[in-house]
Amino acid sequence: MNTYLLLKTLHIISSVLLVGTGFGSAFYLFFINRSKNVAAIAIVARLVVLADWSFTTPAVIIQPLSGIGLAYLAGWPLDTPWILLSCGLYTFAGICWLPVVWLQIKMQALALSACNQQQALPTQYWRYTRYWEALGYPAFLAMLVVFYLMVNKPVLWA
C-alpha cells in the first residue's frame, strides 16, 4: 500500500470517528436528558466526556494533519477553494466544539453531584444543556458540508 492510500485510510477513519462519536454522543445525551433520570444522565454524561477524550480529541488532531498530507501528496494547493472552505468550516466546528467539551465536563460534574445527593438536576445543568445543543447543531452541519466538499471537490470560485 502506498503512502497516499495509507494516509487517506487514516483520514477517512478519523473523520468517521470524529463525526460518528460526536453524533452518537449527542444523540444519547440529548435523549437521556429528556428522561430526567438523574442517575442515567450522570452515567451517560460521564461516557460522553470519556468518548470525547478517547475518540474525538485524537481525530480532531489527526484530521488536519492527514488532510494537509493528502493535499500535498495529491498536488492540491492549500489555497484551492474547496480546501479553503473545508478548513474554514472545520475551524468553525472546532470553535463550537471547544466550549461543548467544557460544557460536557461541567454537565457531568453537576449530574454526578445531583445523583450522589439524590437531588434533581440544578438549573445550571439545563442552562448548559441549551448552550451545548445550540453549539452542536451548527458544528454538525458544518462537518456534513466538509464531508460533501471532501468527496466532491467542487469548483467553487476561480
C-alpha positions in Angstrom: 0.0 0.0 0.0 1.4 3.4 -0.9 1.7 6.4 1.5 -1.2 8.3 -0.1 -3.6 5.4 0.3 -2.4 4.7 3.9 -2.9 8.4 4.8 -6.3 8.5 3.0 -7.4 5.5 5.0 -6.3 7.2 8.3 -8.1 10.4 7.2 -11.3 8.6 6.5 -11.3 6.5 9.7 -10.5 9.6 11.8 -13.3 11.6 10.1 -15.8 8.8 10.8 -14.6 8.6 14.5 -14.8 12.4 14.7 -18.3 12.8 13.3 -19.7 9.5 14.4 -18.6 9.8 18.0 -19.9 13.4 18.1 -23.2 12.5 16.6 -23.6 9.3 18.8 -22.7 11.1 22.0 -25.0 14.0 21.2 -27.8 11.5 20.4 -27.5 9.7 23.7 -27.1 12.7 25.9 -29.9 14.6 24.1 -32.4 11.8 24.7 -31.3 10.8 28.2 -31.7 14.4 29.2 -35.3 14.2 28.2 -35.8 11.3 30.5 -34.9 13.5 33.6 -33.4 10.3 35.2 -30.6 11.9 37.1 -28.7 8.6 37.6 -28.9 7.7 33.9 -27.9 11.3 32.9 -24.8 11.1 35.2 -23.7 7.8 33.6 -24.3 9.0 30.0 -22.6 12.4 30.7 -19.5 10.6 32.0 -19.4 8.3 29.0 -19.8 11.3 26.6 -16.8 13.0 28.2 -14.8 9.8 28.0 -15.8 9.3 24.3 -14.7 12.9 23.5 -11.3 12.4 25.1 -10.8 8.9 23.7 -12.0 9.3 20.2 -12.9 12.8 19.2 -9.8 14.6 20.5 -7.3 12.3 18.7 -9.4 12.6 15.5 -9.5 16.4 15.8 -5.7 16.3 15.7 -5.3 13.7 13.0 -7.8 15.3 10.6 -5.9 18.4 9.7 -2.5 16.7 9.7 -3.7 13.9 7.4 -5.6 16.4 5.3 -2.6 18.6 4.7 -0.5 15.5 3.9 -3.1 14.2 1.4 -3.3 17.6 -0.3 0.5 17.7 -0.6 0.7 14.2 -1.9 -2.1 14.7 -4.4 -0.7 18.0 -5.6 -3.7 20.1 -4.4 -2.6 23.6 -3.4 -3.9 24.6 0.1 -5.5 27.7 -1.4 -7.8 25.5 -3.6 -11.3 26.9 -2.9 -12.9 23.6 -1.7 -9.9 23.1 0.7 -10.1 26.6 2.0 -13.8 26.3 2.6 -13.3 22.9 4.2 -10.7 24.3 6.5 -12.9 27.3 7.4 -15.8 25.0 8.2 -13.6 22.7 10.2 -12.3 25.6 12.2 -15.8 26.9 12.8 -16.9 23.4 14.0 -13.8 23.4 16.3 -14.7 26.8 17.7 -18.1 25.4 18.5 -16.6 22.1 19.9 -14.2 23.6 22.4 -17.0 25.2 24.6 -19.0 22.0 24.1 -16.2 20.0 25.7 -16.1 22.4 28.6 -19.9 22.3 28.9 -20.0 18.5 28.9 -17.4 18.4 31.7 -19.5 20.8 33.8 -22.7 18.9 33.0 -21.1 15.7 34.0 -20.0 17.1 37.4 -23.4 18.6 38.0 -25.2 15.4 37.1 -22.8 13.3 39.3 -23.3 15.7 42.2 -27.1 15.7 41.9 -27.1 11.9 41.6 -24.8 11.4 44.7 -27.0 13.8 46.7 -30.2 12.2 45.3 -31.5 15.6 44.1 -32.9 17.0 40.9 -30.5 18.5 38.4 -29.9 22.1 39.1 -31.0 24.9 36.8 -27.4 25.4 35.7 -27.3 21.9 34.2 -30.3 22.8 32.0 -28.7 26.1 31.0 -25.5 24.3 30.0 -27.6 21.8 28.1 -29.2 24.6 26.0 -25.8 26.0 25.2 -24.5 22.6 24.4 -27.3 21.9 21.9 -27.1 25.4 20.4 -23.4 24.9 19.6 -23.7 21.3 18.5 -26.2 21.8 15.6 -24.1 24.3 13.6 -20.9 22.3 14.3 -22.5 19.1 13.0 -23.9 20.8 9.9 -20.5 22.3 9.2 -19.0 18.9 9.3 -21.6 17.5 6.9 -20.6 20.2 4.4 -17.0 19.3 4.9 -17.8 15.7 4.0 -19.5 16.9 0.9 -16.6 19.1 -0.1 -14.0 16.3 0.5 -15.9 13.8 -1.5 -17.0 16.0 -4.4 -14.1 18.5 -4.6 -16.3 21.1 -6.4 -15.1 24.0 -8.3 -16.3 26.9 -6.2 -14.6 30.0 -7.5 -11.7 30.7 -9.7 
